[in-house]
Every structure is written in C-alpha cells, then in structure tokens.
C-alpha cells in the first residue's frame, strides 16, 4: 500500500467504529472497566472485532488501546504494563489488517489522577503507550477524545519525543454547543495546532452526527491539513443498568458520513455506539471517493459580555392561572457564553406576545451554558417576566441543590420544574460526571419539605418557601403506562403540574393526555415547531426522548429556510388547536433561537376561547 498520508490525499478513507460497544455487546467487559486489557486476556475476541470492521469495509482500523495508560491500568488493578497492552493491541490490529488496511495506534487523555504527576511523569505515561504501539507495527498514532487543548498539546509533545517521525492525528471531542467541554472551539484548536508537528486534525465522540458535521464545516475552512471525523451515533441514553445506549439509525449515520465527505473530510469512521453495520453502510456511501475541494476563511471575532442585577420580590405561582385558563409557558435557554443579548431580545418578543411565563432549562443535553439562575436574573431585570426554573439532579450535590433553591427563592422565583437531567454518557465528557445525589421525585419531595419549613439539618419555620413545583413527563416512552407510574411517584412527592417533552402530532398528544388524566394534576403539553427537514431528522434520530412521527417528517421533507419554518409553525398550530380542550397549557420550546416562531405561536394561543 502507499503510505498512509499519501492515501489521504487521493481518496476518502473509511475508518472503523467503536470497540467498547462491540465487545460489550458480546458480554466482554474487562476488569476495572479498562477494555484494552482484553488485548492480553481475550486476544481472539479483539482480533475478531477488528476482522468484523475490515469485512464491513474499513480502510483504517484503530488499536483497542484507548485508556491504556499506566495510571488507568493501575487503578483497574490490571496485572499488565502499558507497553505490553499497547504492543499486544497493535499486533492484533496489524495481524487483522495485513497489507489491506492501515492501523492507527489509539491514545486517549491520561487518567484523572495524572493531575498529581510531574510533567516528566506524565510524558513517560504517554511515551510507554507510543513505544508499545510503534513496536507493534502501527502506521500512525491517533490522539483522540481530548476535551482540553493544553492536554492535547502536551500529548503531542510527548508523542514526538518518543516517535519523532510517525504520522500523527490529533482529535478533540466537541459537543452540540460547538466546543469541547472545556470551551475549546474548532477555530481555537486549528489555530493552536498550526505550528505543531501534527499531520491530521479532527474530531471524534462528542455530540453525535450533526455536531460532527458542524465541526467539520468549520475546520475545512481553516486548514489545508487532512481532516478525520469519527462521530458518535447520536446522543447516548442510559439503560436500566446505567449503561449508555444509542439510537439505532445506521442509515442516518451513513447519510451524515456522506455530508462529511462533501464538506472535505479525508478520514471518516465512527465512535461511541457505532458497529460494523454502521461502517458497512458508511462504506457504501463514500466508497473510492476523492477528497472534496476546500475554501479557507478568516475566523470570526469573539462575543461581548453582560451584567447581573439585584434580587426582586417573590413572583406569583402559576397555580391560579392553570385553574382559570390555558397558559403559555415558553422556553428561552441560557446562552452558551456570556453574551445574553440575543436571548433577552427573544424573550421580550415572547413576553409581549402574551406568554404567562418563561421557562429556563438547566444545561439541556448536558451542554454547558450560562447558569440558568443567572440568566433568569437577567430576564427579570430587563422585563416583567415570570420564571419557571428547571433544576436538574445531574449537576449539583444535595447541598448545592438546596443552595440553588434558596438563591432562586431569594431572587423571587417560585415556579420550579424538577428534572433528572440528560445523561453525561460519552468520553467527550471525561473528567465530568453526573452527580445524581437524588432522583427527580426525591428532588420534588425535598422542595415540598422546603415549603413546609423543613431542611436537611432540621426545621426552620421562619424560612418557609412557597414553590410551585412540577415534573417532566417523557412522551416518547415505549410504554406510557410505565411513565405514568413513575410520575405518580412525583405526584405523591408533591408535584403539582406536568410539563411534557415535545409532541408533534395529535395522535400522540391524545395518547398522552388520556394517559396522564388519572394523575389529577394540570398538564402543560410540550410543543416545539420544527424548522427544516434536517432539524426533524436530527431530533428523531439523535436526541433521546424525542420521537418525530414519520408523517410529520414527511411533511417537512425537502423544506428548509422560510418554507421549513412556516411548515413547522403550521404543524404546531394544528396540534395546539386540536388538543386545546384536553390540556391546561402549552410548553413552547424555542428551536434554534427562533423566538419569532414562539411569539407567533403564543399569539395564536391567545386566539382560542377561554385564553385572554
């Protein structure tokens, strides 16, 4: 074969998929959760996994060595050295690939305890892996799933110290927000690596196919280097055992890969959740294709800042409103930075259209945003906005949640939506884990105790609150009766209203309203206008808990821009009109900062009888 870097110039190469996903599906879980140990303990199974990807059409396969640094192996009490595990992993991949595929030696960020080491010790941890991989016969080294730019730069130096001439790929993990979990953008990564001894740059893991496409779009405009992209298959959910699971959508994954090739990616594979079947369909989409041409551009300037404000008096709850009329509660998410001007302007449109309240989510989809409490303060400072504050169990300990609640009430916020919080389930969030000190029904119970003057340390009748607390309802549950049973626990804990995830068609809406009616609490139905065919496909295929029916996706087919938004609004209006007699309110979810769409739906809701 021609050298690896030469091959990238002539055709788009197809990578492999996830090894952890594939091996775990066979019941193979290494002691301590360190999968590379299987290179020594179960070599035939690892060899078989490589063979499956090669048979599916992979031109490039990775070694099963991600996370094989000395610190991780020691923490897992593995009876093996990093060098031996990496050498064995490289030899297995080389044996499978022969002379028909390239082999990349995979290295991930060092285990979390590396923060206690000196630079020389950290460098040695990486060098041990590099030396084992090189001796085992890899064609290139792959640094993957790095969230922190300084850590990636350090790893590049360590690799070059151990193997100065081997081709080197550097990949970071970008979320749906367009940055890594430590705030690095594709633009900043490309700029920082401009003078580094790296041959290929790219991304893997992170926020799923759409996030990968956006990152690729931004990267191809900034560098002439080859680009490698290995997206997850959508966003992860958890099964009943707490293990990450992914939406089954091989066709969608393959179509996304074709778009990556259209943009100019040179090496395309899969990360978490992907399987040989995904790679087989990917191969069919981009087989023997030449790399696309690129056009470079200049990066944009950074955004400006905002200010905070003083607390206000406690706002009235929505309880009376829900008894008297159908309410409109519109979601305005906090910004992904410190400039909230666009969100504030959008919120003003919605308030002027007549919404009873603005609801503010808590780092939705596990993407870092401005504190929702701080953003609520900005909204309350600028306008007469009643707030429904989301509080997620994911991000705060018991003490932190209590503190958050007291702060919210001191600011004047009395309406709360208690949620578990979207899971943090991929390597892109390594170093950050969900807290989950309590489930959502326990959070509701704690808030009810606040209302009764009770705290974890005892009673304080002088600090009694009057929170109006509700819970979230998952409309996409396969068995709504099970979701109703779960919500019954929330009602017993003190939930006084329901807010659902978005529903897109009247059939599902009626199914949900019928299911929750016996609970005896007001229902605020989630409605989110679609903006395009791509938006509908993304929500259906990549976001857990959301189901966009085929009939609705068919209506959105071929539509984007103004036509797409018009059709999305029309679908939502039809749903709102049809379901009006069966709900007590609408939870309008703003798509992609299109606040004018939510303002239009709010005004439309006002045209119904019994809504002033």
C-alpha positions as CSV (number, residue, x, y, z in Angstrom):
1,X,0.0,0.0,0.0
2,X,1.1,3.6,-0.4
3,X,2.0,5.5,2.7
4,X,-1.0,6.5,4.9
5,X,-0.6,10.2,4.5
6,X,-0.4,9.8,0.7
7,X,-3.5,7.7,0.7
8,X,-5.4,10.5,2.4
9,X,-4.6,12.9,-0.5
10,X,-6.1,10.6,-3.1
11,X,-9.3,9.2,-1.6
12,X,-11.6,9.4,1.4
13,X,-10.6,6.6,3.7
14,X,-13.2,4.7,5.8
15,X,-12.4,4.2,9.5
16,X,-13.8,1.7,11.9
17,X,-16.4,2.0,14.7
18,X,-16.5,1.6,18.5
19,X,-14.7,-1.3,20.1
20,X,-16.2,-0.9,23.6
21,X,-19.7,-1.0,22.1
22,X,-18.9,-4.1,20.0
23,X,-17.1,-6.0,22.7
24,X,-19.6,-5.1,25.4
25,X,-22.4,-6.4,23.2
26,X,-20.6,-9.8,23.3
27,X,-20.5,-9.7,27.1
28,X,-16.8,-8.8,27.2
29,X,-16.2,-6.3,29.9
30,X,-12.6,-6.1,31.3
31,X,-11.9,-6.0,35.0
32,X,-11.9,-2.4,36.2
33,X,-13.7,-1.3,33.0
34,X,-10.4,-0.9,31.1
35,X,-11.2,-2.5,27.7
36,X,-7.5,-2.7,26.4
37,X,-6.8,-5.3,29.0
38,X,-8.7,-7.7,26.7
39,X,-5.8,-7.5,24.2
40,X,-3.9,-9.8,26.6
41,X,-6.8,-11.6,28.3
42,X,-9.1,-12.3,25.3
43,X,-6.9,-11.6,22.2
44,X,-9.1,-13.8,19.9
45,X,-12.2,-11.7,20.6
46,X,-10.3,-8.5,19.9
47,X,-8.9,-9.9,16.7
48,X,-12.4,-11.0,15.7
49,X,-13.7,-7.4,16.3
50,X,-11.0,-6.0,14.0
51,X,-12.0,-8.6,11.4
52,X,-15.6,-7.6,11.5
53,X,-14.8,-3.9,10.8
54,X,-12.4,-4.9,8.0
55,X,-15.1,-7.1,6.5
56,X,-17.5,-4.2,6.7
57,X,-15.2,-2.1,4.5
58,X,-12.8,-0.3,6.9
59,X,-9.7,1.1,5.1
60,X,-8.3,2.1,8.5
61,X,-8.7,0.4,11.9
62,X,-7.7,1.6,15.4
63,X,-6.0,-0.4,18.1
64,X,-8.0,-1.4,21.1
65,X,-5.8,0.8,23.4
66,X,-7.8,3.9,24.3
67,X,-7.3,4.4,28.0
68,X,-4.3,2.0,28.3
69,X,-2.1,4.4,30.2
70,X,-0.3,3.2,33.3
71,X,-2.5,5.2,35.7
72,X,-5.7,3.7,34.3
73,X,-4.3,0.2,34.4
74,X,-3.1,0.7,37.9
75,X,-6.5,2.0,39.1
76,X,-8.1,-1.1,37.5
77,X,-5.6,-3.3,39.2
78,X,-4.6,-4.8,35.9
79,X,-1.6,-7.1,36.0
80,X,0.0,-5.7,32.9
81,X,2.2,-2.8,31.8
82,X,1.0,-0.1,29.4
83,X,3.7,-1.0,27.0
84,X,2.6,-4.7,26.9
85,X,-1.1,-3.9,26.5
86,X,-0.4,-1.4,23.7
87,X,2.1,-3.6,21.9
88,X,-0.4,-6.5,22.0
89,X,-3.2,-4.2,20.8
90,X,-1.1,-3.1,17.8
91,X,0.0,-6.6,16.9
92,X,-3.6,-7.8,16.9
93,X,-4.7,-4.9,14.7
94,X,-1.7,-5.4,12.4
95,X,-2.4,-9.2,12.1
96,X,-6.0,-8.5,11.1
97,X,-5.2,-5.7,8.7
98,X,-2.3,-7.3,7.0
99,X,-1.5,-5.2,3.9
100,X,-5.1,-4.3,3.1
101,X,-5.7,-1.6,5.8
102,X,-3.9,1.0,7.8
103,X,-3.6,0.7,11.6
104,X,-3.8,3.7,13.9
105,X,-2.5,3.4,17.5
106,X,-5.2,5.0,19.7
107,X,-4.2,7.1,22.7
108,X,-6.7,9.0,24.9
109,X,-6.3,11.6,27.7
110,X,-4.4,10.4,30.7
111,X,-6.4,9.0,33.7
112,X,-7.7,11.7,36.0
113,X,-5.1,11.1,38.7
114,X,-2.4,12.4,36.3
115,X,-3.0,15.9,37.7
116,X,-0.9,14.9,40.6
117,X,2.1,13.9,38.4
118,X,5.1,16.0,37.3
119,X,5.4,16.8,33.6
120,X,8.2,14.3,33.2
121,X,6.0,11.6,34.7
122,X,3.0,12.5,32.5
123,X,5.3,12.4,29.5
124,X,6.5,9.0,30.4
125,X,2.9,7.7,30.7
126,X,2.3,8.7,27.1
127,X,5.7,7.5,25.9
128,X,5.1,4.0,27.2
129,X,2.0,3.8,25.1
130,X,3.6,5.2,22.0
131,X,6.6,2.8,22.2
132,X,4.3,-0.2,22.5
133,X,2.2,0.8,19.6
134,X,5.2,1.6,17.3
135,X,6.8,-1.7,18.2
136,X,3.6,-3.5,17.5
137,X,3.5,-2.1,13.9
138,X,1.1,0.8,13.7
139,X,1.1,3.1,10.7
140,X,0.2,6.3,12.7
141,X,-0.6,7.5,16.2
142,X,-4.1,8.8,16.9
143,X,-4.7,11.1,19.8
144,X,-8.4,11.0,20.3
145,X,-11.3,12.3,22.5
146,X,-9.3,15.2,24.1
147,X,-11.5,17.8,25.7
148,X,-8.7,20.1,26.9
149,X,-6.4,21.9,24.4
150,X,-3.5,22.2,26.8
151,X,-3.6,18.5,27.5
152,X,-3.7,17.7,23.7
153,X,-0.7,20.0,23.1
154,X,1.2,18.2,25.9
155,X,0.4,14.8,24.4
156,X,1.6,15.9,21.0
157,X,4.9,16.9,22.5
158,X,5.2,13.6,24.4
159,X,4.4,11.6,21.2
160,X,7.0,13.4,19.2
161,X,9.5,12.9,22.0
162,X,9.0,9.1,21.7
163,X,8.4,8.8,17.9
164,X,9.5,11.9,16.0
165,X,8.7,10.7,12.5
166,X,5.5,8.6,12.7
167,X,2.3,10.2,11.2
168,X,0.3,11.8,14.0
169,X,-3.5,12.5,14.1
170,X,-4.9,14.9,16.8
171,X,-8.7,14.8,17.5
172,X,-10.7,16.6,20.1
173,X,-14.3,15.9,21.3
174,X,-16.8,18.6,20.5
175,X,-20.3,18.8,22.0
176,X,-23.5,20.1,20.4
177,X,-22.5,23.5,21.6
178,X,-19.7,23.6,19.1
179,X,-17.0,23.5,21.7
180,X,-15.3,20.9,23.9
181,X,-16.4,20.5,27.5
182,X,-13.6,22.9,28.5
183,X,-14.6,25.5,26.0
184,X,-12.2,25.0,23.1
185,X,-13.7,25.8,19.7
186,X,-12.7,24.2,16.4
187,X,-11.2,27.6,15.4
188,X,-9.1,27.7,18.5
189,X,-7.9,24.1,18.1
190,X,-6.9,24.7,14.5
191,X,-5.0,27.9,15.4
192,X,-3.2,26.3,18.3
193,X,-2.1,23.3,16.1
194,X,-1.0,25.5,13.2
195,X,2.7,25.2,14.2
196,X,2.5,21.8,15.9
197,X,4.1,18.6,14.4
198,X,0.7,17.1,13.6
199,X,-0.2,15.6,10.2
200,X,-4.0,15.2,10.5
201,X,-6.5,17.1,12.7
202,X,-10.1,16.3,13.5
203,X,-12.8,15.3,16.0
204,X,-14.4,12.2,17.5
205,X,-17.0,11.4,20.1
206,X,-18.9,14.4,21.4
207,X,-22.4,15.4,20.3
208,X,-23.4,13.0,17.5
209,X,-23.6,13.2,13.8
210,X,-24.9,16.8,13.5
211,X,-22.3,18.1,15.9
212,X,-19.6,16.4,13.9
213,X,-20.9,17.9,10.6
214,X,-20.8,21.4,12.1
215,X,-17.3,20.9,13.5
216,X,-16.1,19.6,10.1
217,X,-17.7,22.5,8.3
218,X,-15.8,24.9,10.5
219,X,-12.5,23.0,10.3
220,X,-12.3,22.6,6.5
221,X,-12.5,26.4,6.1
222,X,-9.4,26.9,8.4
223,X,-6.8,24.3,7.4
224,X,-5.4,22.5,4.4
225,X,-4.4,19.6,6.6
226,X,-6.3,16.3,6.2
227,X,-9.3,16.1,8.5
228,X,-10.5,13.0,10.3
229,X,-14.0,12.8,11.8
230,X,-15.4,9.9,13.9
231,X,-18.8,10.9,15.2
232,X,-20.9,9.1,17.8
233,X,-24.2,7.5,16.6
234,X,-26.5,10.2,18.0
235,X,-26.6,11.1,21.7
236,X,-26.5,8.5,24.4
237,X,-29.2,7.5,26.8
238,X,-28.9,5.0,29.7
239,X,-30.5,1.6,30.0
240,X,-31.9,0.2,33.3
241,X,-28.4,-0.8,34.4
242,X,-26.9,2.7,33.9
243,X,-25.1,1.7,30.7
244,X,-25.0,4.0,27.7
245,X,-27.3,3.1,24.8
246,X,-27.6,4.7,21.4
247,X,-30.4,5.2,18.9
248,X,-30.3,2.5,16.2
249,X,-30.0,4.5,13.0
250,X,-27.4,3.2,10.6
251,X,-28.9,4.8,7.5
252,X,-28.9,8.2,9.2
253,X,-25.3,7.7,10.3
254,X,-24.2,6.8,6.8
255,X,-26.0,9.8,5.2
256,X,-24.3,12.0,7.7
257,X,-20.9,10.5,6.7
258,X,-21.6,11.4,3.1
259,X,-22.1,15.0,4.2
260,X,-18.8,14.9,6.0
261,X,-17.2,13.8,2.7
262,X,-19.0,16.5,0.8
263,X,-17.5,19.1,3.2
264,X,-14.0,17.8,2.7
265,X,-13.2,15.2,5.4
266,X,-10.4,12.8,4.4
267,X,-10.9,10.0,7.0
268,X,-14.4,9.2,8.3
269,X,-15.3,6.5,10.9
270,X,-17.5,6.1,13.9
271,X,-17.1,6.5,17.7
272,X,-19.4,5.5,20.6
273,X,-22.4,3.4,19.7
274,X,-21.2,2.6,16.1
275,X,-21.0,-1.0,14.9
276,X,-19.8,-2.9,11.8
277,X,-23.2,-2.4,10.3
278,X,-22.8,1.3,10.5
279,X,-19.4,1.1,8.8
280,X,-20.8,-1.1,6.1
281,X,-23.4,1.5,5.2
282,X,-20.9,4.3,5.5
283,X,-18.6,2.5,3.1
284,X,-21.5,2.2,0.6
285,X,-22.0,6.0,0.7
286,X,-18.3,7.1,0.2
287,X,-16.5,4.2,-1.4
288,X,-13.5,5.2,-3.5
289,X,-14.4,8.9,-3.4
290,X,-11.8,11.6,-3.8
291,X,-11.5,14.3,-1.2
292,X,-13.6,17.4,-1.8
293,X,-12.0,20.8,-2.5
294,X,-12.0,23.4,0.2
295,X,-12.1,27.2,0.5
296,X,-10.3,28.8,3.5
297,X,-11.8,31.7,5.5
298,X,-10.8,34.0,8.4
299,X,-12.3,33.2,11.9
300,X,-14.9,35.5,13.4
301,X,-14.4,37.8,16.4
302,X,-15.4,36.8,20.0
303,X,-18.7,37.9,21.6
304,X,-19.3,40.7,24.1
305,X,-20.4,40.4,27.8
306,X,-23.4,41.0,30.0
307,X,-24.1,42.2,33.6
308,X,-26.0,40.9,36.6
309,X,-28.7,42.5,38.8
310,X,-30.2,42.6,42.3
311,X,-32.9,40.3,43.6
312,X,-36.7,41.0,43.3
313,X,-39.8,40.2,45.2
314,X,-41.2,36.7,45.0
315,X,-43.4,36.2,41.9
316,X,-46.9,34.7,42.0
317,X,-47.0,31.0,41.1
318,X,-48.8,29.6,38.0
319,X,-51.3,27.6,40.2
320,X,-54.2,30.1,39.9
321,X,-53.5,30.7,36.2
322,X,-53.7,26.9,35.4
323,X,-57.1,26.8,37.1
324,X,-58.5,29.8,35.2
325,X,-57.2,29.4,31.6
326,X,-54.8,27.6,29.4
327,X,-51.4,29.1,30.0
328,X,-48.4,29.6,27.7
329,X,-45.0,28.8,29.1
330,X,-42.2,29.5,26.6
331,X,-38.7,28.2,26.9
332,X,-35.7,30.5,26.5
333,X,-32.5,28.7,27.1
334,X,-29.4,30.4,28.6
335,X,-26.7,31.3,26.1
336,X,-23.6,29.1,25.6
337,X,-21.4,32.0,26.5
338,X,-21.6,35.3,28.4
339,X,-23.5,37.4,25.9
340,X,-27.2,37.0,26.6
341,X,-28.4,39.9,24.4
342,X,-30.0,37.8,21.7
343,X,-31.8,35.6,24.2
344,X,-33.1,38.6,26.1
345,X,-34.4,40.2,23.0
346,X,-36.1,37.0,22.0
347,X,-37.6,36.7,25.5
348,X,-39.0,40.2,25.2
349,X,-40.8,39.3,21.9
350,X,-42.4,36.3,23.7
351,X,-43.5,38.2,26.8
352,X,-45.0,41.0,24.6
353,X,-46.9,38.3,22.7
354,X,-48.6,37.3,25.9
355,X,-46.8,34.3,27.5
356,X,-47.6,33.8,31.2
357,X,-44.1,32.7,32.0
358,X,-40.6,32.0,30.6
359,X,-39.1,28.7,31.4
360,X,-35.3,28.4,31.7
361,X,-33.6,25.0,31.2
362,X,-30.6,23.7,33.2
363,X,-27.8,22.8,30.8
364,X,-30.1,20.8,28.5
365,X,-28.5,17.9,26.6
366,X,-25.6,18.1,29.1
367,X,-24.2,21.1,27.2
368,X,-22.5,23.8,29.3
369,X,-24.4,27.1,29.3
370,X,-24.6,30.2,31.5
371,X,-26.1,29.3,34.9
372,X,-29.9,29.3,34.4
373,X,-30.3,31.1,37.7
374,X,-28.0,34.0,36.5
375,X,-29.8,34.1,33.2
376,X,-33.2,34.2,34.9
377,X,-31.9,37.2,36.9
378,X,-31.0,39.0,33.7
379,X,-34.5,38.3,32.3
380,X,-36.2,39.5,35.4
381,X,-34.1,42.7,35.4
382,X,-35.0,43.6,31.8
383,X,-38.7,42.7,31.7
384,X,-41.7,41.7,33.7
385,X,-41.1,38.0,33.2
386,X,-42.4,35.3,35.5
387,X,-39.9,32.4,35.5
388,X,-40.2,28.6,35.6
389,X,-36.8,27.5,36.6
390,X,-35.6,24.0,35.7
391,X,-33.4,22.3,38.3
392,X,-31.5,19.1,37.2
393,X,-30.3,16.4,39.6
394,X,-27.3,15.9,37.3
395,X,-25.2,18.9,38.1
396,X,-25.4,19.5,41.8
397,X,-24.9,17.7,45.1
398,X,-27.7,17.7,47.7
399,X,-26.1,20.7,49.4
400,X,-25.6,22.5,46.1
401,X,-29.2,21.9,45.0
402,X,-30.5,23.3,48.3
403,X,-28.3,26.3,47.9
404,X,-29.6,26.8,44.4
405,X,-33.2,26.6,45.5
406,X,-32.7,29.2,48.3
407,X,-31.0,31.5,45.9
408,X,-33.8,31.2,43.4
409,X,-36.5,31.9,46.0
410,X,-34.5,34.9,47.3
411,X,-34.4,36.3,43.8
412,X,-38.2,35.9,43.6
413,X,-38.6,32.7,41.6
414,X,-41.4,30.5,42.8
415,X,-42.1,28.2,39.9
416,X,-39.8,25.1,39.6
417,X,-39.6,22.2,37.1
418,X,-37.7,19.3,38.7
419,X,-35.8,17.1,36.2
420,X,-33.3,14.3,36.4
421,X,-31.1,15.9,33.7
422,X,-29.8,14.5,30.4
423,X,-27.0,11.9,31.0
424,X,-23.3,12.6,30.6
425,X,-22.5,9.4,28.8
426,X,-19.6,9.6,26.4
427,X,-15.8,10.0,26.5
428,X,-16.3,13.6,25.4
429,X,-17.3,14.4,28.9
430,X,-14.4,12.6,30.6
431,X,-13.5,14.4,33.7
432,X,-17.1,15.5,34.3
433,X,-19.7,13.1,35.7
434,X,-23.3,13.5,36.7
435,X,-23.8,13.9,40.4
436,X,-27.3,12.4,40.7
437,X,-27.4,12.6,44.5
438,X,-31.1,12.1,44.1
439,X,-33.8,11.2,41.6
440,X,-36.3,13.8,40.4
441,X,-39.1,12.5,42.6
442,X,-36.7,12.9,45.6
443,X,-35.9,16.5,44.5
444,X,-39.6,17.2,44.3
445,X,-40.0,15.8,47.8
446,X,-37.2,18.0,49.1
447,X,-38.8,21.1,47.6
448,X,-42.1,20.2,49.2
449,X,-40.2,20.0,52.5
450,X,-38.8,23.5,51.9
451,X,-42.4,24.6,51.5
452,X,-43.1,23.1,54.9
453,X,-40.2,24.9,56.5
454,X,-38.0,21.7,56.7
455,X,-34.4,21.4,55.7
456,X,-31.9,18.6,55.7
457,X,-30.5,19.8,59.1
458,X,-33.9,20.2,60.7
459,X,-36.8,22.7,60.7
460,X,-36.8,26.4,60.3
461,X,-40.3,27.7,60.2
462,X,-39.0,31.2,59.6
463,X,-37.6,30.3,56.2
464,X,-40.7,28.7,54.7
465,X,-41.0,28.9,50.9
466,X,-43.9,28.7,48.5
467,X,-42.5,26.9,45.5
468,X,-45.0,25.6,42.9
469,X,-43.1,22.5,41.7
470,X,-43.8,20.3,38.7
471,X,-42.2,17.3,37.0
472,X,-41.3,16.3,33.4
473,X,-43.1,13.6,31.5
474,X,-41.4,11.6,28.8
475,X,-43.9,11.2,25.9
476,X,-41.5,9.0,23.9
477,X,-41.5,6.2,26.4
478,X,-42.3,2.9,24.8
479,X,-44.9,2.2,27.4
480,X,-46.7,5.3,28.6
481,X,-48.2,3.3,31.4
482,X,-44.8,2.9,32.9
483,X,-44.1,6.6,32.6
484,X,-47.4,7.3,34.3
485,X,-46.4,5.1,37.2
486,X,-43.1,6.9,37.5
487,X,-44.9,10.3,37.5
488,X,-47.4,9.0,40.1
489,X,-44.4,8.9,42.5
490,X,-43.7,12.5,41.6
491,X,-47.3,13.5,42.4
492,X,-47.0,11.6,45.8
493,X,-43.8,13.5,46.4
494,X,-45.5,16.9,45.8
495,X,-45.6,17.5,42.0
496,X,-48.5,19.9,41.2
497,X,-48.3,20.1,37.4
498,X,-46.9,18.2,34.4
499,X,-44.7,19.6,31.7
500,X,-44.1,17.1,28.8
501,X,-41.3,16.7,26.3
502,X,-42.3,17.9,22.8
503,X,-45.2,16.2,21.0
504,X,-45.5,16.6,17.2
505,X,-48.8,15.0,16.2
506,X,-52.3,15.0,17.5
507,X,-52.5,11.2,17.8
508,X,-49.6,11.1,20.3
509,X,-50.9,14.2,22.1
510,X,-54.3,12.5,22.7
511,X,-52.5,9.3,23.9
512,X,-50.5,11.4,26.4
513,X,-53.5,13.4,27.7
514,X,-55.5,10.2,28.2
515,X,-52.6,8.6,30.0
516,X,-52.0,11.4,32.5
517,X,-55.6,12.4,33.1
518,X,-55.9,10.0,36.1
519,X,-53.0,11.7,37.8
520,X,-55.3,14.7,38.5
521,X,-52.7,17.5,38.0
522,X,-52.6,20.2,35.3
523,X,-51.0,19.2,32.0
524,X,-48.7,21.6,30.1
525,X,-48.1,20.0,26.8
526,X,-44.7,20.4,25.1
527,X,-44.8,21.9,21.6
528,X,-41.7,22.6,19.5
529,X,-42.0,23.9,16.0
530,X,-39.7,22.2,13.5
531,X,-37.6,24.5,11.3
532,X,-36.5,22.1,8.5
533,X,-36.2,18.6,7.3
534,X,-32.7,18.3,8.8
535,X,-34.0,19.6,12.1
536,X,-36.8,16.9,12.2
537,X,-34.3,14.2,11.2
538,X,-31.8,15.3,13.9
539,X,-34.4,15.4,16.7
540,X,-35.8,12.0,15.7
541,X,-32.5,10.1,15.2
542,X,-30.1,11.8,17.7
543,X,-32.0,13.1,20.7
544,X,-33.2,10.6,23.3
545,X,-36.7,11.1,24.5
546,X,-37.9,12.8,21.3
547,X,-40.0,11.0,18.6
548,X,-40.9,12.8,15.4
549,X,-43.5,10.6,13.6
550,X,-42.9,9.6,10.1
551,X,-45.9,11.5,8.9
552,X,-44.6,14.8,10.3
553,X,-41.1,14.1,8.9
554,X,-42.7,13.5,5.6
555,X,-44.4,16.9,5.8
556,X,-41.0,18.5,6.5
557,X,-39.3,16.6,3.7
558,X,-37.4,19.0,1.3
559,X,-38.3,22.1,3.4
560,X,-35.8,24.5,4.9
561,X,-35.4,28.2,5.5
562,X,-38.6,30.2,5.5
563,X,-40.7,27.4,4.0
564,X,-39.4,25.0,6.6
565,X,-40.2,27.4,9.5
566,X,-43.6,28.1,8.0
567,X,-44.5,24.4,7.8
568,X,-43.2,23.8,11.4
569,X,-45.4,26.6,12.7
570,X,-48.4,25.3,10.8
571,X,-47.9,21.8,12.3
572,X,-47.7,23.3,15.8
573,X,-50.8,25.4,15.3
574,X,-52.8,22.5,14.1
575,X,-51.7,20.5,17.1
576,X,-52.5,23.3,19.6
577,X,-56.0,23.8,18.2
578,X,-56.9,20.2,18.2
579,X,-55.6,19.4,21.7
580,X,-56.8,22.6,23.3
581,X,-59.8,21.1,25.2
582,X,-57.6,18.4,26.8
583,X,-54.7,20.5,28.2
584,X,-54.3,23.3,30.7
585,X,-51.4,24.9,28.9
586,X,-48.7,24.8,26.3
587,X,-44.9,24.5,26.9
588,X,-43.5,26.2,23.8
589,X,-39.9,25.1,23.2
590,X,-37.8,27.5,21.1
591,X,-35.9,25.9,18.2
592,X,-32.5,27.2,17.3
593,X,-33.2,30.7,18.9
594,X,-36.1,31.3,16.5
595,X,-38.0,33.3,19.1
596,X,-40.3,34.9,16.4
597,X,-41.8,31.4,15.9
598,X,-42.6,31.1,19.6
599,X,-44.0,34.6,19.7
600,X,-46.3,33.7,16.7
601,X,-47.5,30.5,18.4
602,X,-48.1,32.5,21.6
603,X,-50.3,35.0,19.8
604,X,-52.1,32.1,18.1
605,X,-52.8,30.5,21.5
606,X,-54.4,33.8,22.6
607,X,-57.0,33.4,19.8
608,X,-58.6,30.4,21.4
609,X,-61.7,30.8,23.6
610,X,-61.0,30.9,27.4
611,X,-57.5,32.3,26.8
612,X,-57.5,36.1,27.3
